[in-house]
Amino acid sequence: YLVMACEAEPFDIITSETETSAFIAWSKLKEEYEPTTDEALIEVQEEFVRCKMLSKKDDPALWIDKLKVINKRLAGIDKKYEKGDIEMYSYIMANLPQEYSAVVTVLKAQGIGGKTLSVLRTSVRDVWK
């Protein structure tokens, strides 16, 4: 299935050397498209900072999930670059569109200590619905 899902360069990468092993194919794709060098840190950090919820119509849960994926990529470069829950929580709260100001105010009043990203995700999504 992996081969059928790929086109162009990714297809060439996995078929040129890995026709018999899905694990090798997956490893080659990760090596190519998910670099773990210090040089990649700048690119991934920039991607994190640019990742914004652009419209109040966008599902905030999908945006939060994307931030979590980018954060895992930071951790893949080096665990020390991974943002903790409080950092993630505060970044999300600071970058929500103005339409979420009421829920941000409530969440700030409750304090973020001990709160998980799941709680934040649910609270924000409830406003979106």
C-alpha positions in Angstrom: 0.0 0.0 0.0 2.9 2.4 0.7 4.1 2.1 -2.8 0.7 2.8 -4.3 0.3 5.9 -2.2 3.5 7.5 -3.5 4.2 9.4 -6.7 7.2 11.0 -8.4 10.3 11.4 -6.2 8.9 9.5 -3.1 7.9 6.6 -5.4 11.5 6.6 -6.9 13.0 6.6 -3.4 11.1 3.5 -2.2 11.2 1.5 -5.3 14.8 2.0 -6.3 16.2 0.3 -3.2 13.4 -1.2 -1.1 11.2 -3.5 -3.2 11.2 -6.2 -0.7 10.8 -4.5 2.7 8.2 -2.0 3.8 10.3 -1.1 6.8 13.3 -0.2 4.7 11.0 1.8 2.4 9.5 3.7 5.4 13.0 4.3 6.8 14.2 5.8 3.4 11.2 8.1 3.2 11.7 9.3 6.8 15.4 9.9 6.1 14.5 12.0 3.1 11.5 13.9 4.3 12.0 14.1 8.1 15.6 15.2 8.6 17.0 15.0 12.1 20.1 17.2 11.8 20.7 20.4 13.7 20.3 22.3 10.4 16.8 21.0 10.2 16.0 22.5 13.5 15.7 26.0 12.0 13.3 24.9 9.4 11.1 23.0 11.8 11.1 25.8 14.4 10.0 28.2 11.6 7.3 25.8 10.6 6.1 25.7 14.2 6.0 29.5 14.5 4.2 29.9 11.1 1.6 27.3 12.0 -1.4 29.6 12.8 -5.1 29.1 12.9 -6.0 31.4 10.0 -9.7 31.5 10.2 -12.4 31.1 12.9 -14.0 28.6 10.5 -11.0 26.3 10.8 -11.3 23.4 13.2 -9.0 24.3 16.1 -8.5 20.6 17.0 -6.8 20.0 13.6 -4.6 23.0 14.2 -3.6 21.8 17.6 -2.9 18.3 16.2 -0.7 19.8 13.6 1.3 21.7 16.2 1.7 18.5 18.2 3.1 16.7 15.0 5.6 19.6 14.5 6.5 19.4 18.1 7.3 15.6 17.7 9.5 16.5 14.8 11.4 18.9 17.0 11.8 16.1 19.5 13.0 13.8 16.7 15.9 16.2 16.1 16.7 16.2 19.8 14.5 15.7 22.8 15.7 19.0 24.3 13.9 20.9 21.5 10.5 19.4 22.3 8.1 22.0 23.8 6.5 21.0 27.1 2.8 21.0 27.7 2.8 24.4 29.4 4.8 25.9 26.4 2.4 24.3 24.0 -0.6 25.4 26.0 0.5 29.0 26.2 1.5 29.1 22.5 -2.0 27.8 21.5 -3.8 30.3 23.8 -1.7 33.2 22.5 -2.3 32.3 18.9 -6.0 31.6 18.8 -8.1 34.0 16.7 -9.9 36.9 18.5 -13.2 34.9 18.3 -11.8 32.6 21.0 -11.1 35.4 23.5 -13.9 34.4 25.9 -12.6 30.8 26.3 -9.0 32.1 26.6 -10.1 34.4 29.4 -11.9 31.5 31.2 -8.9 29.2 30.8 -6.5 31.8 32.0 -8.6 32.5 35.1 -8.6 28.7 35.9 -4.9 28.6 35.5 -2.9 26.2 33.3 -1.1 24.3 35.9 -2.1 20.6 35.7 -4.2 21.1 32.5 -3.5 18.9 29.6 -3.5 19.7 25.9 -6.5 17.4 25.6 -8.5 19.6 28.0 -7.5 22.7 26.0 -8.3 21.0 22.7 -11.8 20.1 23.9 -12.5 23.5 25.4 -11.5 25.3 22.2 -13.3 22.9 20.0 -16.5 23.3 22.0 -16.4 27.0 21.1 -15.8 26.2 17.4 -18.8 23.8 17.2 
